[in-house]
Structures are given as C-alpha cells and as structure tokens.
Amino acid sequence: MTPKRKIFDSKINNKIIPISTGCLMYIVEKIEDKSTSKKVYGLKTAKYKTFCYNISNTTTDKDESRQNGSATVAESTKSYFCPIIKAIERSGKIPIIRFNVNTNIQGFRAPQFIDVRRTYDEFVKLGKHLSVSNPECLVPPVPPNTTSAGLALEEEAKHLHIRMQKWLDIISENPILIHDEELVYFIESHFGYSPVVQKDKPASGLKRKAIKMQGPPPDDTPELSSLRPIVKKFHQQTSESSAKLEKVIKALRNISVSEDELGLKFAAIADMEHHSGMANAFRKLGKTIQTISHSYLTQANTKAVLLIDTFSYISLDAYAVKETLTNRQILIKELLSAQASSRSKLSIITRLKSSASIKSEKVDEVLASLEETRSYEQNLNIKLTRVTTNLLQEGRQWIKRSSDSIKSALKEYTKHQIEYERRLLTILESARPDIRNIDHTGGLSRLGREFTRTKNKNDINSSQTAQGDAWSGIQRQKNHINKESDFEFLKRNEDVLDARSAFAILGTKIN
C-alpha cells in the first residue's frame, strides 16, 4: 500500500491555494532524501509557503520501499514541473511575474530556475500556444490581470498572484502540457518570449463559422457529444449572470452616492434645529447614513471580486472548452472526409481492373494516391482516438473544477455578506442611544412602550454578544425542555440544517 500523506495548502494573505501535483512530488522527494531525513523541506517565498508532511508510519514506509524497490524507482522518476510565483511587479499597465521553477523533465538545462521574470502578455502567448498545439487538453485561459472592482495596485497584484498560481497549478498537473517543448523556451529564454513553433487552429474565420452551421457529425462518444451543448449553455448563462451582477453593482454605487448626500442633508438640518436632543439625533443619524453609504461601496467591491470576476473567468473557461470540443468535431469531419476519399479511390481502382486497356502510369498514380489517403486516414484515426480518450478524463476534471470554483466563490461571498450585515447592525445600534435620549420618553411614547432613560450610552445591550446574535436586543435564553419527538426527528434527519450548523459549515463558530 502506498503511504498516505496529509497536504497542507499554502496561504497568501489568509487565502488558501491548493498545491499542484508536480509541486507535491518535488517536496516529497526533498522530504524522503536520506541526507536530509531529519529536516522538513518547504519551498519558501515572501508570501507563498508549501509544506508536505508524511503522517503515515515511517517504518512501514521504509519496509514497503525495500520490498517494492521497483515501485519507488518508478515513483522517483515520474516527471514533475513545479512553478511557484514569488512576486508580481507592475511597470505601467503590464505586470511582471517573478517565479521559481523546479523540474526533472528532460530538455531543461537545469533542474531549478530561480527568479524567472515574464510579463503577463508572455503568459497569454504561452496559454494560446498550449491550447492550439494540444487539442487533446482543456487548457484554461490565462486569468485577467485586473479585477472588475478597480482596486488599488497592491490589491490587484494580490488577486492576480492567487489566480496566476492556480492557473500554473492546473498546467503543472497535466502530464501532457508539462512535456510541451514550448515550456522549455518559455522558462529558459533570457529576453522577450514569443512562441517558437507557430500553429494555427484547424479552422478559423468564416470557414469555422460555416463548419459550425453544418451541425455536429456522427459521434460514437455520447459523453463528449452531449457535453458541448451543455458547455455552450453554461457559457451563456455565466456570461449573462456576470452582466446582471454588473448592473446590481452599478445600482449599489448609485445608492451609496445618494445616501451620502442624504447624510449631509441630515447634518444640515441638525445645524438649523433648536432642540438640543433633536439636533444631536439628526447629526448622529446623518453620520450613520454616511457610514452606511460607505459600506455599500465595500459590498459592491466584494460582489465584483468574488462573483463577477469568478463568473466572467468561468465563462471564458467554458468558451475555451467549447472551442476545444468544436475542434474535435472538425477532426471527426476530416476523418469522415478522408474515409470517403479512400472509398472513391478504391472504386476507381475497381473500374480500372474491369477496363480493357490499363495504363501503368494511371495505375501507379491511383495506387500512390490511395496509399497517401490511407496513411492520412490512419493518422487522423490515431489522433482522434488520443483526443477522445484524453478529453473524456479532462471533461470530468473541468466539471469538478468549475463547480468547486462556484462553490468557493459563493461560500466566500456568504461569509462576507454575514460580516457585512453584522457591521451594518452595529452601525445602526450606535445611533440608537442618541435617538432614545431625545427627550424623557425616549422617542417611544407614540408606540406606547415603556422607556427608562439611561445616563450612559453603553448601558443599552448590543445584539452582538458572546452568546450569539440576539437580533431583538434581548439576551437569548436557552430552552432546557427537550421533547422526545424532537430527538427522534433529528435522528431520522441527520442532515437537518439549522442556523447554528449553517454558520459552522460557513466557517463561523458560535459559542
């Protein structure tokens, strides 16, 4: 049995980034090195640390490695490509990405490259080349270098750092992409990089549109034939969702401006008010409304970064997947065309056999053409088999990757929304003492409620307590009466989701 290892994901500013398989293999080799068996090695950068610990029994691992020597040799010789971003610099509008690379792939001049510098545009060129030259792989597009929120340069660099590292992890986990020769030129070139091998799409422009209008060819792989319309619909829906969210964010920013003006007007009313209690209440209410207006901007930026950017990138990724599946359909049509050409040339040979006079030059020409067509057909058949086999696996991985990205974005947005509502409640509660202390009735006489005037503003209980969120402002009391039917219901429904378990799932602990 292979030893089990626990992988601790690295963190950048409290944001978790998964470890790529190639990076993990490199760290495992460092840990299992005999000369350094007492040390735990990690790849350290300014803000990016990756650790791997062996949590299985080390003696069992050694015994198994001695018994299965061939297995350990095969594992140690397995190829890996481990890029880790060190920092991101901005010179003008184009960011420069600095990263380290560790690899054991043949073709590289050295196993380790320190402080490699490439611009964002060079990464875009590499991504386009990998997508065109590897039709059997679903290569994700390079993430955009700016966010839709228009944040400061440091925040933009932090988000780009996280997204580019995820993109590199996806590339390094693909055993086909890491053996592309263009990666060697990309890493080892000293000056501006451009793809050495230029390849074009199978069809582009009007030809590609005409092929799409013809309809899909007959396909013996129903999983891939049904995946393309699903991906196309998913691309359209995520793009529409991103556009609608942009309208929501625009409305939030307009509300923020309007409420800020409203807060200023309340402050102006306070200057004209003669009653001291009312003047103080208007002034406090104006500041509260202005603070709430500023929180709307924060909420808009959070939605833009977590939702709009996520849906926009997933939409681009889905479009790239759709185009890759379209290229496979074009390959199927080329194979069908080659098969039809082979059949037509076989029929020509049959007619030549039955003819009375046979010219040797004509026969040699037809036989050479038939051999060339059959060779082309065989190459297309082998290529189609390779593309289909690999796309079946990568299609499932893409579905899982996209669903995980959406779940992670929604989870982070829910956490931020909960914190935003709590801050909003705290802001509103800060104005409550000034409103209640306007006069001796506490401003509640028209509601028929009793009020005891407080000398200290902090005497009013806050809804944010150690016992949880008492939304009514009254301390929450535990109900010690447990009915037998409630226990039986909870036993039958183990997946019941109440408020406490919902907060626990979202990562918020309630004492």
C-alpha positions in Angstrom: 0.0 0.0 0.0 1.2 3.5 -0.7 1.8 5.7 2.3 -0.8 8.4 3.0 0.3 12.0 3.3 -1.5 15.0 4.6 -1.2 18.0 2.4 -1.4 21.5 3.9 -2.5 24.1 1.3 -0.4 27.2 1.2 -1.8 30.6 2.2 -1.4 34.0 0.7 -2.8 36.7 2.9 -5.1 34.1 4.6 -6.3 32.9 1.2 -5.9 29.1 0.6 -4.2 28.0 -2.6 -4.1 24.3 -3.5 -0.8 22.5 -4.1 -0.2 21.2 -7.6 0.7 17.5 -8.0 4.1 18.3 -9.6 5.0 20.7 -6.7 3.9 18.0 -4.2 6.1 15.4 -5.9 9.1 17.7 -5.7 8.5 18.3 -1.9 8.1 14.6 -1.3 11.4 13.9 -2.9 13.0 16.5 -0.6 11.4 15.0 2.5 12.4 11.5 1.7 16.1 12.4 0.9 18.3 10.3 3.1 20.9 13.0 3.6 18.2 15.3 5.0 15.8 12.9 6.5 15.7 14.8 9.8 14.6 18.1 8.2 11.3 19.1 6.7 11.9 21.0 3.5 9.5 23.6 2.1 9.5 25.9 -0.8 9.6 29.4 0.8 8.8 32.7 -0.9 7.8 36.0 0.5 4.1 35.2 0.8 3.9 31.6 -0.5 4.8 28.6 1.5 4.1 25.0 0.7 4.6 22.2 3.2 4.1 18.5 3.0 4.2 16.1 6.0 4.2 12.4 6.0 1.6 11.3 8.5 1.9 7.6 7.9 4.2 5.3 9.8 7.7 5.9 8.6 9.0 2.4 9.5 6.2 0.9 7.5 7.1 3.1 4.5 10.7 2.0 4.7 9.8 -1.7 4.8 7.5 -1.3 1.9 10.0 0.7 -0.1 12.6 -2.0 0.4 10.2 -4.7 -0.7 8.9 -2.7 -3.6 12.1 -1.2 -4.9 10.9 -1.1 -8.5 7.8 0.9 -7.4 9.9 3.5 -5.6 12.2 3.9 -8.6 9.2 4.4 -10.9 7.7 7.0 -8.5 11.0 8.8 -8.1 11.5 9.0 -11.9 8.0 10.4 -12.5 8.1 13.8 -14.2 7.1 16.9 -12.3 7.0 20.6 -13.2 6.6 22.9 -10.1 6.3 26.7 -10.7 5.8 28.9 -7.7 5.1 32.6 -8.1 7.4 34.7 -5.9 6.2 38.2 -6.5 4.3 40.4 -9.0 5.7 43.8 -10.1 3.9 46.4 -12.1 5.8 48.7 -14.6 3.0 50.6 -16.1 -0.1 48.7 -17.1 1.6 45.3 -17.8 2.5 43.3 -14.7 5.8 41.4 -14.4 5.5 38.0 -12.8 8.5 36.6 -10.9 8.5 32.9 -10.2 10.7 29.9 -9.4 10.6 26.5 -11.2 11.7 23.0 -10.1 11.5 20.2 -12.6 13.0 16.9 -13.5 11.8 16.9 -17.1 14.4 16.1 -19.8 15.1 19.0 -22.1 15.6 21.7 -19.4 19.2 22.8 -18.9 18.9 22.7 -15.1 16.5 21.2 -12.5 15.9 24.5 -10.8 15.4 28.1 -12.1 15.4 31.0 -9.7 13.7 34.3 -10.2 12.3 33.8 -13.7 10.7 37.0 -15.0 7.9 37.0 -17.5 5.3 39.6 -18.4 1.6 39.0 -18.3 1.5 39.2 -22.1 4.1 36.5 -22.4 1.9 34.2 -20.3 -1.0 34.9 -22.6 1.1 33.9 -25.6 2.1 30.7 -23.8 -1.5 29.9 -23.0 -2.6 30.4 -26.6 0.2 28.1 -27.9 -0.7 25.3 -25.4 -4.3 25.5 -26.3 -3.7 25.3 -30.1 -0.8 22.7 -30.1 -2.6 20.3 -27.6 -6.1 19.6 -29.0 -6.5 16.7 -26.5 -6.2 19.0 -23.5 -8.6 21.5 -22.0 -6.2 24.4 -21.4 -7.8 27.2 -19.2 -7.4 30.8 -20.4 -4.9 33.0 -18.5 -6.9 34.9 -15.9 -7.3 38.7 -16.4 -4.7 41.0 -14.9 -7.2 43.4 -13.4 -10.4 43.0 -11.3 -13.8 44.4 -12.1 -13.7 46.3 -8.8 -10.9 48.7 -9.8 -8.9 48.2 -6.6 -5.6 49.6 -5.6 -2.4 48.3 -7.2 -1.5 46.2 -4.2 -4.9 44.6 -4.0 -4.9 43.9 -7.8 -1.4 42.3 -7.5 -2.6 40.1 -4.7 -5.6 38.8 -6.6 -3.5 38.3 -9.7 -1.0 36.4 -7.6 -3.6 34.0 -6.4 -5.2 33.4 -9.8 -2.0 33.0 -11.7 -0.8 30.5 -9.2 -4.0 28.5 -9.7 -3.5 28.6 -13.4 0.1 27.4 -13.2 -1.0 24.6 -10.9 -3.6 23.4 -13.5 -0.9 23.4 -16.2 1.7 21.6 -14.0 -0.8 18.9 -13.1 -1.3 18.0 -16.7 1.2 15.3 -17.8 0.8 16.3 -21.5 1.2 20.0 -21.1 4.4 19.8 -19.0 6.1 17.9 -21.8 5.4 20.6 -24.4 8.7 21.8 -25.8 7.4 25.4 -25.7 7.7 25.4 -21.8 11.5 24.9 -22.2 11.7 28.0 -24.4 9.3 29.9 -22.1 11.4 29.2 -19.0 14.9 29.4 -20.4 14.6 32.4 -22.7 16.6 35.4 -21.5 14.7 38.2 -23.2 11.2 38.7 -24.5 9.4 35.4 -25.2 7.4 34.5 -28.2 6.3 31.0 -29.3 9.0 29.3 -31.4 6.6 26.9 -33.1 3.6 28.8 -34.6 0.5 26.7 -35.0 -3.0 27.8 -36.2 -6.4 26.4 -35.3 -7.8 23.6 -37.5 -10.2 26.2 -39.0 -10.8 29.9 -38.3 -12.8 32.8 -39.5 -15.6 32.2 -42.0 -14.6 28.6 -42.5 -15.1 27.8 -38.8 -18.5 29.5 -38.8 -19.6 27.6 -41.8 -18.5 24.3 -40.2 -20.4 25.2 -37.0 -23.6 25.9 -39.1 -23.4 22.4 -40.7 -24.3 20.7 -37.4 -22.4 18.1 -35.4 -21.1 15.0 -37.2 -22.0 11.4 -36.1 -20.2 10.7 -32.8 -19.7 7.4 -31.2 -18.8 9.0 -27.8 -22.1 10.3 -26.3 -20.5 11.8 -23.3 -18.5 14.3 -25.4 -21.2 14.9 -27.9 -23.7 15.8 -25.2 -21.0 17.9 -23.3 -20.6 20.6 -25.9 -24.2 21.9 -25.9 -24.1 21.8 -22.1 -20.9 23.8 -22.0 -22.3 26.3 -24.5 -25.4 26.9 -22.4 -23.2 27.1 -19.3 -21.0 29.7 -21.0 -24.1 31.8 -22.0 -25.6 31.7 -18.5 -22.5 32.6 -16.7 -21.9 35.5 -19.1 -25.5 36.7 -18.5 -25.1 36.4 -14.8 -21.9 38.4 -14.9 -23.6 41.2 -16.9 -26.6 41.3 -14.5 -24.3 41.4 -11.5 -22.6 44.4 -13.0 -25.9 46.2 -13.1 -26.5 45.3 -9.5 -23.1 46.7 -8.5 -23.8 49.9 -10.5 -27.0 50.3 -8.6 -25.2 49.8 -5.3 -22.7 52.5 -6.1 -25.6 54.9 -7.1 -27.3 54.1 -3.8 -24.0 54.9 -2.0 -23.8 58.3 -3.6 -27.4 59.1 -2.8 -27.2 58.0 0.8 -24.1 60.1 1.3 -25.9 63.1 0.1 -28.8 62.2 2.4 -26.4 62.1 5.3 -25.1 65.5 4.5 -28.6 66.9 4.4 -29.4 65.5 7.8 -26.3 67.2 9.1 -27.5 70.5 7.7 -30.9 70.0 9.4 -29.1 69.5 12.7 -27.4 72.9 12.4 -30.9 74.5 12.0 -32.5 72.6 14.8 -33.0 74.5 18.1 -33.8 71.5 20.3 -30.5 70.1 21.5 -31.8 66.5 21.6 -33.2 66.6 18.1 -30.0 68.4 16.8 -27.8 65.7 18.3 -30.1 62.9 16.9 -30.1 64.4 13.4 -26.3 64.9 13.5 -25.8 61.3 14.6 -28.3 60.0 12.1 -26.5 61.8 9.3 -23.1 60.3 10.2 -24.7 56.9 10.5 -26.3 57.2 7.0 -22.9 58.3 5.6 -21.2 55.4 7.2 -23.8 53.0 5.7 -23.2 54.6 2.3 -19.5 53.8 2.5 -20.3 50.3 3.4 -22.3 50.0 0.2 -19.1 50.6 -1.7 -17.3 47.8 0.2 -20.2 45.5 -0.5 -20.1 46.4 -4.3 -16.3 45.7 -4.4 -16.8 42.4 -2.7 -19.5 41.3 -5.1 -17.4 42.4 -8.0 -14.3 40.5 -7.0 -16.0 37.3 -5.7 -18.9 36.9 -8.1 -18.4 39.0 -11.2 -14.7 38.0 -11.7 -15.5 34.4 -10.9 -18.4 34.1 -13.3 -16.5 36.0 -16.0 -13.5 33.8 -15.8 -15.6 30.6 -15.7 -17.4 31.9 -18.8 -14.1 32.3 -20.6 -13.0 28.9 -19.5 -16.3 27.4 -20.7 -15.8 29.1 -24.1 -12.3 27.6 -24.4 -13.7 24.2 -23.6 -16.5 24.6 -26.2 -13.9 25.6 -28.8 -11.8 22.5 -28.0 -14.8 20.3 -28.4 -15.5 22.0 -31.7 -12.0 21.2 -32.8 -12.7 17.6 -32.1 -15.8 17.7 -34.2 -13.8 19.3 -37.1 -11.3 16.4 -36.7 -14.2 13.9 -37.0 -15.4 15.6 -40.2 -11.9 15.5 -41.6 -11.7 11.8 -40.8 -15.1 11.1 -42.5 -13.9 13.1 -45.5 -10.7 11.0 -45.7 -12.7 7.8 -45.4 -14.9 9.0 -48.3 -11.9 9.8 -50.4 -10.4 6.4 -49.7 -13.6 4.7 -50.8 -13.8 6.8 -54.0 -10.2 5.9 -54.9 -11.0 2.2 -54.3 -13.9 2.4 -56.7 -11.5 4.0 -59.3 -9.2 1.0 -58.9 -12.1 -1.4 -59.3 -13.1 0.3 -62.5 -9.5 0.2 -63.8 -9.4 -3.6 -63.1 -12.5 -4.1 -65.2 -11.4 -1.9 -68.1 -10.0 -3.5 -71.3 -6.9 -1.3 -71.6 -4.9 -0.5 -68.4 -2.2 2.2 -68.4 0.6 1.5 -66.0 1.1 5.3 -65.3 -2.5 5.7 -64.4 -2.4 2.7 -62.1 0.7 3.8 -60.3 -0.8 7.3 -59.8 -4.0 5.9 -58.3 -2.2 3.5 -56.0 0.1 6.2 -54.7 -2.8 8.5 -54.1 -4.7 5.7 -52.3 -1.7 4.9 -50.1 -1.3 8.6 -49.2 -5.0 8.8 -48.4 -5.0 5.7 -46.3 -1.9 7.0 -44.4 -3.6 10.3 -43.8 -6.8 8.5 -42.6 -4.8 6.3 -40.3 -3.0 9.3 -38.7 -6.4 11.1 -38.3 -7.9 8.0 -36.7 -5.0 7.7 -34.2 -5.2 11.4 -33.4 -9.0 11.3 -32.9 -8.6 8.3 -30.5 -6.0 10.1 -28.5 -8.0 13.3 -28.3 -11.2 11.5 -27.4 -9.6 9.4 -24.7 -8.0 12.3 -23.0 -10.9 14.7 -23.4 -13.2 12.2 -21.6 -11.0 12.5 -18.5 -10.3 16.2 -18.7 -14.0 16.9 -19.3 -14.8 15.4 -15.9 -12.0 17.3 -14.3 -13.2 20.5 -15.8 -16.8 20.0 -14.5 -15.4 19.4 -11.0 -13.0 22.4 -11.2 -15.8 24.7 -12.3 -18.3 23.5 -9.7 -15.6 23.9 -7.0 -14.8 27.4 -8.1 -18.5 28.4 -8.0 -19.0 26.8 -4.6 -15.9 28.5 -3.2 -17.0 31.9 -4.5 -20.5 31.6 -3.1 -19.1 30.4 0.2 -16.7 33.4 0.5 -19.4 35.8 -0.6 -21.8 34.4 2.0 -19.2 34.9 4.7 -18.6 38.5 3.6 -22.3 39.1 3.5 -22.8 37.8 7.0 -20.0 40.1 8.3 -21.4 43.0 6.3 -24.9 42.6 7.9 -23.3 42.4 11.4 -21.3 45.6 10.8 -24.4 47.2 9.4 -26.3 46.2 12.6 -23.5 47.6 14.8 -23.6 50.9 12.9 -27.4 51.2 13.3 -27.1 50.3 17.0 -24.5 53.1 17.5 -27.2 55.6 16.7 -29.9 54.1 19.0 -28.8 55.8 22.3 -28.9 59.3 20.6 -32.4 58.6 19.2 -33.8 57.3 22.5 -32.3 60.2 24.5 -34.0 62.9 22.6 -36.5 63.5 25.4 -37.6 61.9 28.7 -40.0 59.5 26.8 -37.1 58.1 24.8 -38.8 58.8 21.5 -41.1 55.8 22.0 -44.2 57.5 23.5 -46.1 57.2 20.3 -45.6 53.5 20.3 -46.9 53.0 23.8 -43.7 51.5 25.0 -42.0 52.0 28.4 -38.6 53.5 28.5 -36.1 54.1 31.3 -33.7 56.9 30.5 -30.1 55.8 30.6 -27.3 58.1 31.6 -24.6 56.0 29.9 -24.9 55.3 26.2 -23.2 51.9 26.7 -25.9 50.7 29.0 -28.1 49.6 26.1 -27.5 46.0 25.3 -25.8 45.2 22.0 -27.1 42.5 19.7 -23.6 41.2 19.2 -22.9 39.1 22.3 -20.8 36.1 23.2 -23.9 34.0 23.3 -24.6 34.7 19.6 -26.6 37.3 17.7 -29.6 38.4 19.7 -31.3 40.2 16.9 -34.1 41.6 19.1 -31.6 43.2 21.5 -32.8 40.8 24.3 -30.4 38.3 25.8 -31.1 34.9 24.4 -32.3 32.2 26.8 -31.7 28.5 26.5 -34.7 26.3 26.3 -34.0 23.3 28.6 -37.2 21.5 27.6 -36.4 18.8 25.1 -39.2 16.8 23.6 -38.7 13.1 22.8 -40.2 13.7 19.4 -37.6 16.3 18.6 -34.8 13.8 19.3 -36.4 11.2 17.1 -36.9 13.7 14.3 -33.2 14.7 14.4 -32.1 11.1 14.4 -34.1 10.4 11.3 -32.9 13.6 9.6 -29.1 13.8 10.3 -28.7 16.4 7.5 -31.1 18.9 9.1 -29.6 22.4 8.5 -30.4 24.9 11.3 -28.8 28.3 11.9 -26.0 27.0 14.1 -24.9 24.3 11.7 -25.2 26.7 8.8 -22.7 29.0 10.5 -20.5 26.1 11.3 -20.4 25.0 7.7 -19.6 28.5 6.6 -16.6 28.6 9.0 -18.2 30.8 11.6 -18.2 29.4 15.1 -20.9 30.2 17.6 -20.1 29.6 21.2 
